[in-house]
């Protein structure tokens, strides 16, 4: 390999008039040679799997993006109704959070009472309160307008830097 690189460099010295071009080409050849040595070492170190080669760039995490869950898996919503309250519960997966000021319930006769969240300095929204882990809200049944449906709104993000668009879920209370 070294002798072929020397031949290429000698050919370049004979056939090219520009010193700057020769240096650029020589540097590119040297870089290609060094990278090929590194790839050989990486191939020798990594075991190969039958379905997915472990030495690929994505398998080593060099080109992979963090996996972003679908919104309904990142923020699992459940509701339970008793005689006196409607319990709204979000199970928030690790690495995700909900914005307090983006939560709302349409169909209430009064303001929604939310617990305090954790303060976060958000790049877009500034200082906001967010929820991690889970969020439980209890709404008195008497506060729900005499309708069959309510609409829940929320928005959240992954700590990896991905934010979901605002979400709305219409809930038929007769189905609880």
N, C-alpha and C positions, 0 to 999 in steps of 0.2 A: 504494500500500500504506500509506503514512504517513497519508494522509487518511482511509483506512478505520479505522486504529487510533485516530485522533483522534475520529472519529465514535463509535466504540465507547466511548471514554473519556468523551465528553460524555454519551452515553446513560446510562452508568453513574452519572454525577454527578447526573443528573436523576431517575433511577428507583430509586435505592438510598439508603436512609436511613443505613446503617451505614458509617462512614468506614473501619473496618478491613476490611470486605468489599470496599469499593471499591479499597483499596490492594492487597489480595490478587489481585483480578480484574485490575487494571491490571498488576500484576507478571507474572501468568500470560500476559496478552496480549503484553507486551513480550518475555517469554522465548520465546514461540512465534514471534514475529516475528524475533528474533535467530537462533533455531535455523533458521528457514526460510532466512535469508540464508546461514548456514554450509552448509546442505545444498546450496544453489545453487552455492556456490563449490566444494564437494566434487564435485558432478556435473560441473562445467565442467572440473575438473582431471583426473578419472579417465577413461581410455578405456573404452569399453563393449565387452565381448566378446559374441560371438553366443550362447554357451551359459550363461555365468555373469557377471553384471554385476560389474565390478571395483569399483564404488563401493558395494557393499552392505557392511553392517557386518561380516558374517562374512568377506568377502573381504579386508577391511582389517585383520583380526585383532582387531577390537574385541569381538566376541562369540564368537570361536572358542575351543574348548578344544584343548589339545595332543592330537595323535593318539596314542593308546595302542595299541601293537601287541598282537596275540594272544600269549598266554604262550609258545607254541611258536615264535613268530617272534622274540620278545624274548630268549629263552634257547634257542638251537638246540642240542639234545642229540645227540651221536653217540657210538657205542661201537665199539671194535675189539678183537678178541681175537687174541693171539698164543699161542704155545705156553706162555709163562710168565706173561704179564700180560693183564689186561683194562684197556684204556685208556678212561676216561670223559672226555668233552670237552664243555664248554659254550662256545659262542660267544655272548658277551653283547653285545648291540647297544649302540651309544653312547646314553647317557642312561638306562641300566638297570644294576642291580646285583643280585647274589645274596648272601644272608646265609650266612655260614660256619656259624653254629650251627643253621641250619635244614636243612643237608645231611645225608643219611644214606643208607646202603645196607643194606637188609635181606637177609640171606642170606650174611653174612660170618662167618667164625669168628675174630673178633677185631675190634679197633677200626679204624675208618677213619682213615687218616693224611691230613690235609688241610694244604696249604701255608698260610703266614700270609697273612691278608688285610689290607686297608687299614682303619685305624680310622675309624669314623664315629660321630658323635653322633646317634642316632636318636631322633625325638620319642616313639616308643612304647616301643622296647626299650632305650633308654639307649645306652651305649657298646657298639658291636658291631664285628665285623670283616666286611667285605664284599669281594666280588670284582667287578672291572670288566674289560671286554674279553674275557677268556677264563679258563677254569679247566680245568686238566688234572689228572686223578687217575689214578694207576696202582695197580691192585690185583693182587697176586700171585694167579695162578689157584689156587695151593694154599690161599689164604685163603678161597676161595669154597666154601661148603658144597656137598656133592655133590647139588645140585638142578639142575633145568633152568631155573629162573627166579630172578631177583633183583628187588628193588623199590628204585628210586631215589626219594628224597624231597628236595624243595628248595622254597625260597620266595625271591622277589625282588620288587623294586619298580622303578618308573620314577622318575627324579629329579624329574619333574613333580609328584610327590605321590601317585601311584597305586600301591598294593601289591596284588599278586596273592594269592589264597588259597594255602595250602600245596598243592604239587603232588606226585603220586605217579605213577611210571611203572613198570609191570611189564615186565621185559625177559626174553624167552625166549632163553637163551644158545645154543640150538641154531640160532637164526636168524642168528647173527652170521657 
